[in-house]
Amino acid sequence: MRLLIRWVLLAVVIAVVALIVPDVDISGGVLGLMIAAAVFGLVNVLVGPVLRLLALPLTMVTFGLFSLVVNGLLLALTAGLTSFLDVGGLIQTIVAAFLISVLNTLALVVTGGLVSRTSTAAA
């Protein structure tokens, strides 16, 4: 159940970022948005740790700022893998990835209590 809630939250966050950042476009309606969110989640889980490990020296030298570029690359990879998500140039992609990270974290913090309460109440 938590996975489904996180997936929907990520889809909502991507939709909000598509409204805020001009060069990020979602096509395919709600289904396209849900598929883009699923692909983005899979890319973050499967490719993200390897890319972050490879970029660790640059991330340390730049005091963590290079992690923004890594997140932007993961978003660009997601856009390349699915036809439902289109991102613009490098700067817009990095800004969109940053906003997705921040908004997704905020959404998980806000709903974190709700998710854990329903899990505890169901048990």
C-alpha positions as CSV (number, residue, x, y, z in Angstrom):
1,M,0.0,0.0,0.0
2,R,2.9,2.4,0.8
3,L,4.4,1.8,-2.6
4,L,1.2,2.8,-4.3
5,I,0.9,5.9,-2.2
6,R,4.5,6.9,-2.9
7,W,4.0,6.2,-6.6
8,V,0.9,8.5,-6.7
9,L,2.7,11.2,-4.7
10,L,5.6,11.1,-7.2
11,A,3.2,11.4,-10.1
12,V,1.6,14.4,-8.5
13,V,5.0,16.0,-7.8
14,I,6.1,15.5,-11.4
15,A,2.8,17.1,-12.6
16,V,3.4,20.1,-10.3
17,V,7.0,20.4,-11.6
18,A,5.7,20.2,-15.1
19,L,3.5,23.2,-14.4
20,I,6.3,25.2,-12.7
21,V,9.3,24.5,-15.1
22,P,8.5,25.7,-18.6
23,D,10.5,23.0,-20.6
24,V,9.1,20.0,-18.7
25,D,6.2,18.5,-20.5
26,I,4.0,15.5,-19.8
27,S,2.0,13.9,-22.6
28,G,-0.5,11.1,-22.4
29,G,-2.7,12.4,-19.6
30,V,-2.9,10.6,-16.3
31,L,-1.7,7.3,-17.7
32,G,1.3,8.9,-19.2
33,L,2.0,10.7,-15.9
34,M,1.8,7.4,-13.9
35,I,4.0,5.6,-16.4
36,A,6.6,8.4,-16.3
37,A,6.5,8.3,-12.4
38,A,7.0,4.5,-12.5
39,V,9.9,4.8,-14.9
40,F,11.5,7.6,-12.9
41,G,11.2,5.5,-9.7
42,L,12.8,2.5,-11.4
43,V,15.6,4.6,-12.8
44,N,16.3,6.1,-9.3
45,V,16.3,2.6,-7.8
46,L,18.3,0.7,-10.4
47,V,20.6,3.3,-12.0
48,G,20.7,6.0,-9.3
49,P,23.0,4.2,-6.7
50,V,25.5,3.2,-9.4
51,L,25.6,6.7,-10.9
52,R,25.9,8.3,-7.4
53,L,28.8,6.0,-6.5
54,L,30.6,6.8,-9.7
55,A,30.1,10.5,-9.1
56,L,31.1,10.4,-5.5
57,P,34.5,12.0,-6.0
58,L,33.0,15.0,-7.9
59,T,30.2,15.2,-5.4
60,M,32.7,15.5,-2.5
61,V,34.9,18.0,-4.3
62,T,31.9,20.2,-5.0
63,F,30.5,19.8,-1.5
64,G,27.4,17.9,-2.8
65,L,26.5,20.3,-5.6
66,F,27.3,17.7,-8.2
67,S,24.4,15.6,-6.9
68,L,22.1,18.1,-8.6
69,V,23.7,17.2,-11.9
70,V,23.3,13.4,-11.1
71,N,19.6,13.9,-10.3
72,G,19.2,15.9,-13.6
73,L,20.9,13.0,-15.5
74,L,18.5,10.5,-13.9
75,L,15.6,12.7,-15.0
76,A,17.0,13.0,-18.5
77,L,17.5,9.3,-18.7
78,T,13.8,8.8,-17.6
79,A,12.7,11.2,-20.4
80,G,14.8,9.2,-22.9
81,L,13.3,5.9,-21.8
82,T,9.6,7.0,-22.0
83,S,7.8,9.1,-24.6
84,F,5.5,10.6,-22.0
85,L,8.1,12.9,-20.4
86,D,10.0,15.6,-22.2
87,V,12.6,17.8,-20.5
88,G,14.4,20.8,-22.0
89,G,18.0,21.7,-21.7
90,L,20.5,20.9,-18.9
91,I,19.6,23.8,-16.6
92,Q,15.9,23.2,-16.8
93,T,16.4,19.5,-16.2
94,I,18.6,20.1,-13.1
95,V,16.0,22.6,-11.8
96,A,13.2,20.2,-12.4
97,A,15.1,17.3,-10.7
98,F,15.9,19.6,-7.7
99,L,12.2,20.6,-7.4
100,I,11.1,16.9,-7.7
101,S,13.5,16.0,-4.9
102,V,12.4,18.8,-2.6
103,L,8.6,18.5,-3.3
104,N,8.7,14.7,-3.1
105,T,10.5,14.9,0.3
106,L,8.0,17.4,1.5
107,A,5.1,15.2,0.3
108,L,6.5,12.2,2.0
109,V,7.1,14.1,5.3
110,V,3.6,15.5,5.3
111,T,2.0,12.1,4.5
112,G,4.5,10.1,6.5
113,G,2.4,10.2,9.6
114,L,-0.7,9.2,7.6
115,V,1.0,6.2,6.0
116,S,2.4,4.9,9.3
117,R,-0.9,5.4,11.1
118,T,-2.9,3.5,8.5
119,S,-0.3,0.7,8.6
120,T,-0.5,0.5,12.4
121,A,-4.3,0.6,12.4
122,A,-4.6,-2.2,9.9
123,A,-2.3,-4.4,11.9
